[in-house]
Amino acid sequence: MATTLHSFMDIFDTTFGENIDAVQLKKIIIPIIQRDYAQGRKGSDVTRVRERFLESLYKAVTEKPITLDFVYGDIDENGNMIPLDGQQRLTTLFLLHWYAAKKEKIPEEEYAFLKKFSYETRYSARYFCIDLVEYMPEFKTDISKEIINQAWFPLDWENDPTISSMLVMLDAIDNKFKDVENLWNKLKEKSITFYFLPIKDMGLTDELYIKMNSRGKPLTLFEHIKAELEHEIRSIDEKLANRIMGKIDRDWTDLLWEYRNSGSESSGDNIIDDEFLRYFNFICDVICYNQDKSPLGRSNDEFDLLQQYFSSKCSDAKKNIETMEEFFDCWRNISRYNSPTDFLNSFMANKHESGKILVENRYELNIFEDCLHSYSDKTGRIRQFPLNRIVLLYAITTYLRNADKVSEVDFKRRIRIVNNLIQNSKDEVSDRTDRNRMPAILAETEAIILTGDIDETIKNSFNVSQLMEEKEKIAFLVDHPDMADTLFELEDHFLLNGQISIVGLENLSYTKRFESLFKCSLDKVDCAMMAVGDYGQLERNERCYQYGSTKKSAWNELFHKSANSGFDNTKAVLISLLATNEEFSNEILKKIADDYLQECENKNLYPFRYYYIKYVEFRPGSFGKMHNNSAKTNPYMFLVMQTERKLSENSYYPYLKVASESNLSKDDKGQKLIFGDYHIICTNCSYLIRKNDDESIVDTIKISQNDEGIDTEDRIIVLKNYIKEKKLE
């Protein structure tokens, strides 16, 4: 029997075949062995497929007719057609025609053919179809609610998966088509058709249905994407379509097989579906960036991405398809390695190893697998993969796609350059509505991997200071190749993360000393540094100062070039400290600090650094921040901050806190000591005792200072003595 084109209306009572083989289709029956109706199921993937299918039907009746591909089925001698493939589409068409007939109050004789569609999967589904055709809704609320409230609808029918799916679909149809005029006539005019292929004498056994329909297993999102992708590519290039679809079914499935089951909601044998779609999302984002655009504001629905980048309406579709092919193929059969995992482990590590780049412990070393498992959330619409990982993965795929042009040795040197740039461009690696630097960053990344050089013609990519440093390192290693291991060891220090400016290429011989120093107590390092010189950096706001602390994050801030002023001074203090010893210990550092304190006391000179080292309260909290908006004229007026950016109730003037912590006023952000009706504040050269009610000064405690404005007495001891003498405690 030949394939013919039909609508849902005209297929009934149509004769198929000729002469003795002729048979008239009188009824469509979904047999017991068939799976339940699934297009109305709940769940993010099914909802997306349903919405797209209804959108296609909507466009068919409002814009351009559509053909829904093939429906296969056997017609028995009684004219009963049992679909082998097409059950889901036929059921949706049944519901759409029912909706049009009831909504527009079509005469019963015109829609009588709907009675010829039946479900035999369960008695409940069979009788539901019968009762539904007889029922006339009022369309005053959700159709599903109206139906469920009918006397003919038993409560247990809600537990029938086919019925519950039909109810969901009816509500979705109503929501989509309620404003379409003359819907029935448009359906009658064959705006929606399909090819019907009668299958004769195939012996449609239960076994055949199970094999071809995977009973109980609805089509996954991936299967729908795959079908639409094939359709689009075939409309562009038949040969290309054959190649791509063959790779999806074989080569790429084999590639993804070892990474299967990443929390997929899919069932059955479709266990690499989510992995494929996440990597597909990554590829689409790369294509978007390479077009100098941003995915922000763009739909991340895979169907929309497919239409945007891989359909005939995209002028670059063939190029994009070939890009997708390269991004998948490059992970297959990597020379000298058994798998992507082996390859990635050869140059990535969570701690310093010769020949490898350093990856933060919070990140998986297998970045390919990480992408497959976590690029987007379960909906596929929210990207979870950070931009810095996108750049690193792009760098790796750039090499793999060009492995015939770039040696593995060169790649491992160049990926270190890219990794250093990524780690030190946290602000620059950005994709915001007001600043999308990703296109330039990916372009710079590709240039480095392919040439080994920084492309200075690419603007607004990585951090400028880091680009300059990497350029200097490249030139340095040309002249000093024997220093490569030392340089890389310093780069991988936990406080540097690729940026060595605080030590400098000229001081690489101090690498071991630097490592030794920061194996010691960070508080001891802080004090020893301050004993050498005031190493603090003034932030751009000219109010906050950055110092070290007992947390490494503060040292990271200090040791990485930023908008702060004073970086060179910090470096000079550090190098001076490193010059004092080949190895460091807590005892050595304590002696350096103690010697400085003793020198101050011997001279009766107490600069701010003295107090900083002498009293632990002076050393800032976790963030290493202090506040002073007039340090040049008031060098003692430093407030210790406990937050990263603003003063808080936990801020304090350290002189006051050391003298009488129990009387420190949190309400005044630690800037007053309150004693009954009076309070004490500090100035650069005195303490003032004031009344609480009118702020009038009742006493002043002068602090002795020399002509240079340096204390010649310990101002904390002065205040403690005053409090004791006045019995303010």
C-alpha positions in Angstrom: 0.0 0.0 0.0 1.2 3.5 -0.8 1.9 6.4 1.5 -0.8 9.1 1.3 -1.3 12.5 2.8 -4.3 13.0 5.1 -5.9 15.2 7.8 -7.4 13.8 11.0 -10.9 14.5 9.6 -10.6 12.8 6.2 -8.6 9.7 7.2 -11.8 8.1 8.6 -13.8 6.2 6.0 -11.0 6.5 3.5 -10.3 3.3 1.5 -6.7 2.1 1.3 -5.4 -0.3 -1.3 -7.0 -1.6 -4.5 -9.2 -4.5 -5.5 -9.0 -7.5 -3.2 -6.5 -5.7 -0.9 -8.7 -2.6 -0.5 -9.8 -1.8 3.1 -11.7 1.1 4.5 -10.4 2.8 7.7 -13.4 3.0 10.0 -11.8 3.4 13.5 -8.5 4.2 15.1 -7.8 2.1 18.2 -4.9 2.5 20.6 -4.3 -1.1 21.7 -3.7 -2.4 25.2 -0.1 -3.0 24.5 0.6 0.6 23.6 2.0 3.0 26.1 -0.1 5.7 27.8 -0.6 9.1 26.2 2.4 11.1 27.3 2.3 14.6 25.7 0.3 15.9 28.6 2.5 14.6 31.3 3.9 17.1 33.8 7.6 17.8 34.0 9.9 20.5 32.6 11.1 18.5 29.6 7.6 17.3 28.6 6.2 20.8 29.1 8.7 22.3 26.7 8.0 19.6 24.1 4.3 20.1 24.5 4.6 23.9 24.1 6.7 23.6 21.0 4.3 21.1 19.4 1.3 23.2 20.2 3.2 26.2 18.8 3.7 24.3 15.5 0.0 23.5 15.4 -0.9 27.1 16.2 1.2 28.4 13.4 -0.3 25.8 11.0 -3.8 27.2 11.6 -2.8 30.9 11.8 0.1 31.2 9.3 1.2 28.3 7.2 -0.1 24.7 7.0 2.1 21.9 8.4 2.7 18.2 7.7 3.5 16.1 10.8 5.6 13.4 9.1 4.6 9.7 9.1 2.0 7.7 10.9 2.3 4.0 10.5 -0.5 1.5 11.2 -2.2 -1.7 10.3 -5.8 -1.8 9.2 -7.6 -5.1 9.9 -10.4 -6.6 7.9 -12.9 -4.7 10.0 -11.4 -1.4 9.2 -9.7 -0.9 12.6 -6.4 1.0 12.3 -3.9 0.2 15.1 -1.1 2.7 15.0 2.4 1.4 15.3 3.9 4.8 15.4 2.1 8.2 15.7 -0.1 7.5 18.8 0.9 10.7 20.5 0.3 13.0 17.5 -3.0 11.3 16.7 -4.2 11.7 20.3 -3.3 15.4 20.4 -5.1 15.9 17.0 -8.2 14.1 18.5 -8.2 16.5 21.4 -7.6 19.6 19.2 -10.5 18.7 16.9 -12.7 18.0 20.0 -11.8 21.4 21.4 -12.6 23.2 18.0 -15.9 21.4 17.7 -17.1 22.2 21.2 -15.7 25.7 21.3 -17.4 26.7 18.1 -20.5 24.6 18.7 -20.1 22.6 15.5 -23.1 20.4 14.6 -22.7 16.9 16.0 -22.9 15.2 12.6 -19.8 17.1 11.6 -17.6 15.9 14.4 -19.2 12.4 14.7 -15.9 10.9 13.4 -14.3 11.7 16.9 -16.3 8.7 18.2 -14.2 6.6 15.9 -11.1 7.3 18.0 -10.6 4.9 21.0 -8.1 3.9 23.7 -8.0 0.3 24.7 -5.1 0.7 27.1 -7.5 0.7 30.1 -11.3 0.6 30.3 -11.1 4.1 32.0 -9.3 5.7 29.0 -11.8 4.0 26.6 -14.9 5.3 28.4 -13.3 8.7 28.9 -12.9 9.2 25.2 -16.6 8.1 24.6 -17.9 10.4 27.4 -15.7 13.3 26.3 -17.1 13.4 22.8 -20.6 13.6 24.3 -19.8 16.3 26.8 -20.2 20.0 26.1 -18.1 22.2 28.4 -19.1 25.7 29.4 -15.6 27.2 29.0 -16.0 29.3 32.2 -12.9 27.9 33.9 -10.2 25.4 33.2 -11.6 22.6 30.9 -9.9 20.0 33.2 -11.8 21.3 36.2 -15.1 21.3 34.4 -14.6 17.7 33.3 -13.5 16.5 36.7 -16.6 18.0 38.3 -18.9 16.1 36.0 -21.1 13.3 37.4 -19.8 10.9 34.7 -16.2 11.4 35.7 -15.3 8.9 38.6 -12.6 10.2 40.9 -10.3 7.3 40.3 -10.0 8.3 36.6 -7.6 11.0 37.7 -5.1 8.2 38.5 -5.2 7.0 34.9 -2.0 8.4 33.3 -3.6 8.7 29.8 -6.6 10.6 31.2 -4.6 12.9 33.4 -2.4 13.7 30.4 -5.4 14.4 28.2 -6.7 16.8 30.8 -3.4 18.7 30.9 -3.3 18.8 27.1 -6.9 20.2 26.9 -6.0 23.0 29.2 -2.9 23.7 27.2 -4.9 23.7 23.9 -7.4 26.1 25.4 -4.7 28.4 26.6 -3.0 28.4 23.1 -6.1 28.4 20.8 -8.8 30.3 22.7 -8.4 33.4 20.5 -8.2 31.6 17.2 -11.2 32.3 15.1 -12.8 29.7 12.7 -10.5 27.0 14.1 -12.8 24.2 12.9 -12.8 25.5 9.3 -9.0 25.9 9.3 -8.7 22.3 10.4 -11.2 21.3 7.8 -9.1 23.0 5.2 -6.3 20.6 6.0 -4.0 23.1 7.7 -2.6 20.1 9.6 -1.8 16.9 7.7 0.3 13.8 8.1 1.5 11.0 5.9 -0.2 7.7 6.6 1.5 4.4 5.6 -0.8 1.3 6.1 1.3 -1.7 6.9 -0.2 -4.9 5.6 0.4 -8.4 7.0 3.3 -7.5 9.3 1.8 -9.5 12.2 1.6 -6.7 14.7 2.4 -8.8 17.8 2.8 -7.6 21.3 6.6 -8.2 20.9 6.7 -5.8 18.0 4.9 -3.1 19.8 7.2 -3.4 22.8 10.2 -3.2 20.6 9.1 -0.2 18.5 7.2 1.8 21.2 9.2 1.1 24.4 6.0 0.8 26.4 5.8 3.3 29.2 8.8 5.3 28.0 7.9 8.7 26.6 10.1 10.3 24.0 12.8 12.3 25.8 13.7 15.9 25.1 16.9 14.7 23.5 15.0 12.5 21.1 12.8 15.4 20.1 15.9 17.6 19.7 17.6 15.0 17.7 14.6 14.6 15.3 14.3 18.3 14.7 18.1 18.7 14.3 18.0 16.0 11.6 15.2 17.6 9.9 16.9 21.0 9.8 20.3 19.7 8.7 18.7 17.6 5.9 17.1 20.8 4.6 20.6 22.3 4.3 22.8 19.3 3.2 21.7 15.7 3.0 25.2 14.3 3.0 26.1 16.4 6.1 22.9 15.2 7.8 23.8 11.6 7.2 27.3 12.2 8.7 26.1 14.1 11.8 23.2 11.8 12.6 25.5 8.8 12.2 27.9 10.3 14.7 25.2 11.1 17.2 24.0 7.6 17.1 27.4 5.9 17.3 30.6 8.0 17.8 29.3 10.6 20.1 27.2 8.2 22.1 30.3 6.1 22.6 32.2 9.2 23.7 29.6 10.2 26.3 28.9 6.6 27.4 31.4 6.6 30.3 29.9 9.9 31.7 26.3 8.7 31.6 23.7 8.9 34.3 24.3 12.4 35.7 21.0 12.6 37.5 19.0 12.4 34.4 15.2 12.3 34.5 15.3 10.4 31.3 14.4 6.7 31.5 15.3 3.6 29.6 18.4 3.4 27.4 18.5 7.2 26.8 21.1 7.7 29.5 23.5 10.1 27.8 20.7 12.5 26.9 21.4 15.1 29.5 25.1 15.0 28.9 24.6 15.6 25.2 22.3 18.5 25.8 24.5 20.2 28.3 27.5 20.0 26.0 25.2 21.2 23.2 24.4 24.3 25.3 28.1 24.9 25.9 28.7 24.8 22.1 25.8 27.2 21.4 27.2 29.7 24.0 30.6 29.5 22.3 29.1 30.1 18.9 27.2 33.1 20.4 30.3 34.6 21.9 32.3 34.1 18.7 29.6 36.1 16.9 30.4 38.9 19.3 27.1 38.5 21.1 25.9 37.5 24.5 23.6 34.7 25.6 22.1 37.0 28.2 18.5 37.7 27.2 18.6 35.0 24.6 16.4 31.9 25.0 18.4 28.9 26.4 15.7 26.5 25.3 17.4 23.9 23.2 14.7 24.0 20.5 15.2 27.8 20.2 19.0 27.4 20.1 18.6 24.8 17.4 16.6 27.1 15.3 18.9 30.1 16.0 22.2 28.4 15.1 21.5 25.2 13.1 18.4 25.8 11.0 18.1 26.9 7.4 17.0 30.3 8.5 20.5 30.9 9.9 23.0 32.1 7.3 25.9 30.4 9.2 24.1 27.2 9.9 26.4 24.9 8.0 29.5 26.5 9.6 27.8 26.1 13.1 27.0 22.5 12.4 30.6 21.8 11.5 31.7 23.7 14.6 29.5 21.4 16.7 31.0 18.4 14.9 34.5 19.6 15.7 33.7 20.2 19.4 32.4 16.6 19.8 34.9 14.9 17.5 38.0 16.5 19.2 37.4 14.5 22.4 37.5 11.2 20.4 40.7 9.3 19.9 43.1 11.8 21.5 46.6 10.9 20.5 48.5 9.0 23.1 45.6 8.9 25.6 42.9 6.3 26.2 40.2 8.7 27.2 39.5 12.4 27.8 40.0 11.7 31.5 43.5 10.5 30.9 44.3 13.5 28.7 43.0 16.0 31.2 44.8 14.4 34.1 48.1 14.7 32.2 48.2 18.5 32.6 45.7 19.4 35.4 46.1 19.1 39.2 44.7 20.4 42.4 48.2 21.0 43.8 51.5 22.0 42.3 52.9 19.3 40.0 55.6 19.8 37.4 54.1 20.1 33.9 50.6 20.7 35.1 48.4 23.7 35.7 46.8 24.3 39.0 43.0 24.0 39.4 41.2 25.2 42.5 40.1 22.3 44.8 36.5 23.3 44.4 36.6 22.5 40.7 36.6 19.0 39.1 39.9 18.2 37.3 37.9 16.6 34.6 36.4 19.8 33.1 34.8 17.9 30.2 32.9 15.7 32.6 32.1 18.7 34.7 30.5 20.4 31.7 28.5 17.3 30.8 27.1 17.0 34.3 26.7 20.6 35.5 26.7 23.1 32.6 23.0 23.8 33.1 20.3 23.0 35.6 17.6 20.3 35.1 15.5 22.7 33.1 18.4 23.4 30.8 17.7 27.1 30.9 20.0 28.3 33.8 23.7 28.1 33.2 25.6 26.8 36.3 29.0 26.5 34.6 31.0 29.6 35.6 32.5 31.8 32.9 36.1 31.1 33.9 35.4 27.4 33.3 33.9 28.1 29.9 37.2 29.9 28.9 39.4 27.1 30.2 37.3 24.5 28.4 37.4 26.5 25.2 41.2 26.7 25.4 41.4 23.0 25.7 39.0 22.3 22.8 40.9 24.9 20.7 44.0 22.8 21.1 42.3 19.5 20.5 40.7 20.9 17.3 44.1 22.0 16.2 46.3 19.2 17.5 47.8 18.8 14.1 49.2 22.3 14.3 50.1 22.7 18.0 52.5 20.3 19.7 51.5 18.9 23.1 54.6 20.4 24.7 53.6 23.9 23.4 50.0 23.4 24.5 51.0 22.6 28.1 53.0 25.8 28.3 50.3 27.8 26.6 47.4 26.5 28.7 49.4 27.7 31.8 49.4 31.2 30.4 45.6 31.0 29.8 45.0 29.6 33.3 47.1 32.4 34.8 45.0 35.0 32.9 41.8 33.4 34.0 42.7 33.3 37.6 43.7 36.9 37.7 40.9 38.4 35.6 37.9 37.7 37.9 36.4 41.1 37.1 37.3 41.0 33.5 35.9 37.6 32.7 32.4 38.9 32.6 29.3 38.8 30.5 27.0 41.6 31.6 24.5 43.7 29.8 26.8 46.7 30.1 30.0 44.9 29.5 30.5 41.6 27.6 34.2 40.8 27.4 33.7 37.1 26.6 34.1 37.5 22.8 37.5 39.2 23.2 38.5 36.8 25.9 37.8 33.8 23.8 39.6 35.4 20.9 42.7 36.1 23.0 42.5 32.6 24.4 42.5 31.1 20.9 45.4 33.3 19.8 47.5 32.2 22.8 46.8 28.4 22.3 47.5 28.6 18.5 50.6 31.0 18.6 51.9 31.1 22.2 51.9 34.9 22.1 49.7 37.6 23.5 47.7 39.3 20.8 47.9 43.0 21.8 45.4 44.0 19.0 42.6 42.4 20.9 41.2 45.0 23.3 39.2 44.6 26.5 40.0 41.0 27.1 41.9 39.7 30.2 43.3 41.9 33.0 45.8 44.3 31.5 48.4 43.9 34.3 48.3 40.1 34.0 48.5 40.3 30.2 51.6 42.4 30.6 53.1 40.0 33.1 52.5 37.0 30.9 54.1 38.8 28.0 57.2 39.5 30.2 57.3 35.8 31.3 57.2 34.6 27.7 60.2 36.8 26.9 62.0 35.9 30.2 61.8 32.1 29.5 63.2 32.6 26.0 66.3 33.9 27.7 66.2 31.8 30.8 64.6 28.4 30.0 66.3 26.9 33.0 64.2 29.0 35.3 60.8 27.7 34.0 60.3 25.2 36.9 61.1 27.8 39.5 58.8 30.3 37.9 55.9 27.8 37.6 56.4 26.8 41.2 56.1 30.4 42.3 53.0 30.9 40.2 51.3 28.0 41.8 51.7 29.3 45.4 48.4 29.5 47.1 48.7 33.3 47.6 49.7 34.1 44.1 47.6 32.0 41.7 49.6 32.8 38.7 50.5 36.4 39.4 54.1 36.8 40.7 54.5 40.6 40.5 54.8 40.9 44.3 58.0 38.9 44.0 59.0 39.7 40.5 61.0 37.9 37.8 64.1 39.7 39.1 63.7 37.9 42.5 62.9 34.3 41.4 65.8 33.2 43.5 63.6 34.1 46.6 61.0 31.5 45.6 61.9 29.0 48.3 62.2 31.9 50.9 58.7 33.1 49.9 57.3 29.5 50.3 59.1 29.2 53.7 57.7 32.6 54.9 54.1 31.7 54.2 54.3 28.3 55.9 54.6 30.3 59.1 51.8 31.9 61.1 50.1 34.6 59.0 49.8 36.8 62.1 53.6 36.4 62.7 54.2 37.3 59.0 51.9 40.3 59.4 53.9 41.6 62.4 57.3 41.0 60.8 56.2 42.8 57.6 55.0 45.8 59.7 58.3 45.8 61.6 60.1 46.2 58.2 57.8 48.9 57.0 54.1 50.0 56.8 53.1 47.9 53.8 49.4 48.8 53.7 47.7 49.8 50.4 45.2 52.6 50.0 42.2 51.5 48.1 40.6 53.5 45.3 38.0 55.1 47.6 40.9 56.7 49.5 39.3 55.7 52.9 40.1 52.0 53.3 43.5 50.4 53.6 44.3 46.8 52.8 46.6 44.9 55.2 47.2 41.2 55.8 45.3 39.1 58.4 45.1 35.6 59.6 43.1 34.7 56.5 44.8 34.1 53.1 42.1 36.1 51.3 43.6 39.4 52.7 47.1 38.5 51.4 45.6 37.6 48.0 44.2 41.1 47.8 47.6 42.6 48.8 49.7 40.5 46.4 47.6 41.0 43.3 47.8 44.3 41.4 44.6 46.3 41.5 43.4 49.9 41.7 45.0 50.1 45.2 48.0 52.5 45.5 51.0 51.2 47.3 51.6 47.9 45.6 55.3 48.7 44.9 55.8 49.7 48.5 54.3 46.4 49.7 56.6 44.6 47.3 59.6 46.5 48.7 58.7 45.6 52.3 58.2 41.9 51.3 61.5 41.7 49.5 63.3 43.4 52.4 61.9 40.8 54.7 62.8 37.9 52.4 66.4 39.3 52.2 66.8 38.8 56.0 66.8 34.9 56.0 67.0 32.0 53.7 64.4 30.1 55.8 61.7 31.4 58.1 60.0 30.1 61.2 57.6 31.6 63.7 60.5 32.2 66.1 62.5 34.1 63.5 59.5 36.3 62.7 58.7 36.9 66.3 62.2 38.1 66.9 62.0 40.5 64.0 58.8 42.0 65.4 60.1 42.0 69.0 63.4 43.7 68.0 61.4 46.5 66.4 59.2 46.9 69.5 62.3 47.1 71.7 63.9 49.7 69.4 60.8 51.9 69.7 60.6 51.6 73.5 64.3 52.3 73.8 63.8 55.5 71.8 60.5 56.4 73.4 59.0 56.7 69.9 55.7 55.0 69.2 54.5 55.2 65.6 51.3 53.5 64.4 53.4 50.4 63.4 54.4 49.9 67.1 50.8 49.7 68.2 49.9 47.5 65.3 52.5 44.9 66.3 52.2 45.3 70.1 48.5 44.9 70.4 46.6 42.2 68.6 43.5 44.3 68.6 45.1 46.6 66.0 45.5 43.9 63.4 42.4 43.9 61.2 39.9 41.0 61.0 39.4 38.4 58.3 39.3 40.9 55.4 42.4 42.9 56.5 40.6 46.2 56.2 41.2 49.5 58.1 39.5 52.8 57.7 41.2 56.3 57.7 40.1 59.1 55.4 42.9 61.4 56.5 45.9 59.2 57.1 48.5 61.8 56.0 47.4 64.4 58.6 46.0 61.9 61.1 48.3 58.8 61.0 46.9 57.3 64.2 43.2 57.5 63.3 42.8 54.0 61.9 39.5 52.2 62.5 39.6 48.4 62.4 36.9 47.0 60.1 35.3 43.6 60.4 33.6 43.7 57.0 35.0 44.0 53.5 33.5 47.4 52.5 31.7 49.3 55.2 32.0 50.3 58.8 29.7 48.2 61.1 28.8 47.9 64.8 31.8 45.6 65.1 34.2 48.3 63.8 36.4 50.0 66.5 39.2 52.4 67.3 41.8 49.9 68.6 43.1 52.3 71.3 39.7 52.4 72.9 39.1 48.7 72.6 42.4 47.8 74.2 41.9 50.4 77.0 38.4 49.3 78.0 36.6 46.9 75.7 33.6 46.4 78.0 32.7 50.1 77.6 33.2 50.2 73.8 30.0 51.5 72.1 28.8 49.3 69.3 26.1 51.8 68.5 28.8 54.3 67.7 30.8 51.7 65.6 33.4 51.4 68.2 34.4 55.1 68.2 33.4 55.9 71.8 34.0 54.5 75.3 30.8 55.3 77.4 31.0 55.7 81.2 27.7 56.8 82.6 26.9 60.3 81.6 30.3 60.7 79.8 32.1 59.3 76.9 35.6 59.3 75.6 36.7 59.7 72.0 40.2 59.7 70.5 41.9 62.2 68.2 45.2 62.0 66.5 47.0 63.6 69.5 44.6 63.4 72.4 41.5 61.9 74.1 38.5 64.0 74.7 36.0 63.4 77.6 32.6 64.7 76.7 29.1 64.8 78.1 26.6 62.5 76.5 23.8 65.0 76.3 25.4 68.1 74.7 28.9 66.8 73.6 30.6 69.5 75.6 34.2 68.7 76.5 34.9 68.3 80.2 38.5 67.1 80.0 41.3 66.6 77.5 44.1 64.0 77.8 47.0 65.2 75.7 49.4 62.7 74.2 53.0 63.7 74.0 54.4 63.8 70.5 57.6 65.0 68.9 58.0 67.6 66.2 57.3 65.0 63.6 54.0 64.1 65.2 55.1 60.7 66.5 54.0 59.6 70.0 56.7 59.8 72.6 54.5 57.8 75.1 52.3 54.8 74.7 48.9 56.3 74.3 47.1 53.2 75.4 48.9 53.2 78.7 48.0 56.8 79.1 44.3 56.1 78.6 44.4 53.1 80.9 46.0 55.1 83.7 43.4 57.9 83.3 40.5 55.5 83.5 42.0 53.9 86.6 42.8 57.2 88.3 39.3 58.6 87.6 37.8 55.3 88.7 35.7 55.1 85.5 35.8 51.3 85.3 
